[in-house]
Amino acid sequence: MCKTCKKHKMKMQKMKTKTAMKKTTGMKKKTKRKPNKYALYLKKRYPDLKKKNPNAKVTDISKIVAKEWNAMKKKV
């Protein structure tokens, strides 16, 4: 058996034991938090900015949104 196959086999065994633990111990999934106001604003603004800047990276758009967000905070 090659090294990759051994690693894959070990991963599968770990996954099986985690699943079995969840079933037997009653471990619950974490509940997701509500997104904060900035995350909601970013989600709202992202599509428009992406249309205006189709070649922009996610980080570039995030910087633009951050500047807008900070400007809005200063006004309030």
BELVEN-V680514 format. One record per residue. N is the residue number from 1. RES is the residue in three letters. PSI is psi in whole degrees, -180 to 180 (NA if undefined). OMEGA is omega in degrees with one decimal (none if undefined). Layout:
<<N,RES,PSI,OMEGA> <N,RES,PSI,OMEGA>>
This chain:
<<1,MET,134,-178.4> <2,CYS,169,-178.2> <3,LYS,-41,-178.8> <4,THR,-43,-180.0> <5,CYS,-40,178.9> <6,LYS,-43,179.1> <7,LYS,-43,-179.5> <8,HIS,-43,-179.9> <9,LYS,-41,179.4> <10,MET,-40,178.4> <11,LYS,-43,-179.7> <12,MET,-40,179.4> <13,GLN,-41,179.0> <14,LYS,-42,179.8> <15,MET,-41,179.6> <16,LYS,-40,-178.8> <17,THR,-37,177.7> <18,LYS,-43,179.5> <19,THR,-42,179.4> <20,ALA,-39,178.7> <21,MET,-42,-179.7> <22,LYS,-41,-178.9> <23,LYS,-42,-174.9> <24,THR,-37,-176.2> <25,THR,-11,179.4> <26,GLY,28,178.4> <27,MET,135,-178.7> <28,LYS,155,174.4> <29,LYS,149,177.5> <30,LYS,140,176.4> <31,THR,141,-179.2> <32,LYS,144,175.6> <33,ARG,159,172.9> <34,LYS,144,178.0> <35,PRO,144,179.1> <36,ASN,175,-174.4> <37,LYS,-38,179.6> <38,TYR,-43,179.6> <39,ALA,-40,177.8> <40,LEU,-41,178.8> <41,TYR,-44,178.7> <42,LEU,-43,179.8> <43,LYS,-36,-179.6> <44,LYS,-41,-174.9> <45,ARG,-27,-173.1> <46,TYR,-50,-177.5> <47,PRO,-40,179.7> <48,ASP,-45,-179.8> <49,LEU,-33,179.0> <50,LYS,-36,176.9> <51,LYS,-41,-180.0> <52,LYS,-31,-178.0> <53,ASN,73,-173.8> <54,PRO,-25,-178.4> <55,ASN,-1,-178.0> <56,ALA,144,176.6> <57,LYS,165,179.0> <58,VAL,-40,-179.0> <59,THR,-38,178.9> <60,ASP,-44,179.6> <61,ILE,-39,178.4> <62,SER,-38,178.1> <63,LYS,-41,178.7> <64,ILE,-47,-179.5> <65,VAL,-39,179.5> <66,ALA,-41,178.2> <67,LYS,-43,177.8> <68,GLU,-45,-177.8> <69,TRP,-45,-179.9> <70,ASN,-37,177.8> <71,ALA,-40,178.6> <72,MET,-40,-179.3> <73,LYS,-36,-178.5> <74,LYS,-32,-179.7> <75,LYS,-34,-176.9> <76,VAL,NA,none>>
